[in-house]
Amino acid sequence: MEKSTEDVISMADSTVTVEDIEGELFKIERIRDILVRRESELRYMMDDIKLCNEITRLKKELQKLVSIPDKDKSKEDRQKEEELLLQINKLVETRDFLVDDVEFERLREREEDREMAAFLQSRFPKVMPAKDALNGQRVASKPQRTSTPFVTKTRLTLLKDCCGYACSVM
């Protein structure tokens, strides 16, 4: 027994088209992508904060040792100074890699945004404005206290050089 298309009952509102549903699905997918990006940025920020805190702690410890006059320093003090310098250097290098990763991600996301905007514009010209798909999106951020940050569309900021209290995220 064959049914005609008129006999098929859809659970969708009769005024909703397949294009409308596809458009909404694409919007939801974009929101999901934005949330995944934000999660990644927050993870970068957490790592950055931890690194900056540890660098600051080590710098304070090193400053105490450096303030001791050379004639009063023990062999252990000098050895500890060198160890602290090595630890600080390693953490700064780790942080530099983190900052480079953030910049790479920012550039990759910018390219993804361009590709997605072009795709959506070609697929849904009435739904999507011709401008960049994320131009209207803003995520709240704290005021900047720095001079040369890397900034993504969601305002993630990491400084290339870490200097204790000047370290800043967001």
PEKA-V469688 format. One record per backbone hydrogen bond with DSSP energy under -0.5 kcal/mol. NH is the residue of the N-H (numbers start at 0). CO is the residue of the C=O. Records with the same first field share a line. If there is no record, write none. Layout:
BEGIN
NH: CO  CO
END
This chain:
BEGIN
6: 3
7: 3  4
9: 7
15: 12
20: 16
21: 17
22: 18
23: 19
24: 20
25: 21
26: 22
27: 23
28: 24
29: 25
30: 26
31: 27
32: 28
33: 29
34: 30
35: 31
36: 32
37: 33
38: 34
39: 35
40: 36
41: 37
42: 38
43: 39
44: 40
45: 41
46: 42
47: 43
48: 44
49: 45
50: 46
51: 47
52: 48
53: 49
54: 50
55: 51
56: 52
57: 53
58: 54
59: 55
60: 56
61: 57
62: 58
63: 59
64: 60
65: 61
66: 62
67: 64
71: 68
72: 68  69
77: 73
78: 74
79: 75
80: 76
81: 77
82: 78
83: 79
84: 80
85: 81
86: 82
87: 83
88: 84
89: 85
90: 86
91: 87
92: 88
93: 89
94: 90
95: 91
96: 92
97: 93
98: 94
99: 95
100: 96
101: 97
102: 98
103: 99
104: 100
105: 101
106: 102
107: 103
108: 104
109: 105
110: 106
111: 107
112: 108
113: 109
114: 110
115: 111
116: 112
117: 113
118: 114
119: 115
120: 116
121: 117
122: 118
123: 119
127: 123
134: 131
136: 133
149: 157
150: 148
151: 155
154: 151
157: 149
161: 159
164: 162
165: 162
166: 163
169: 156
END
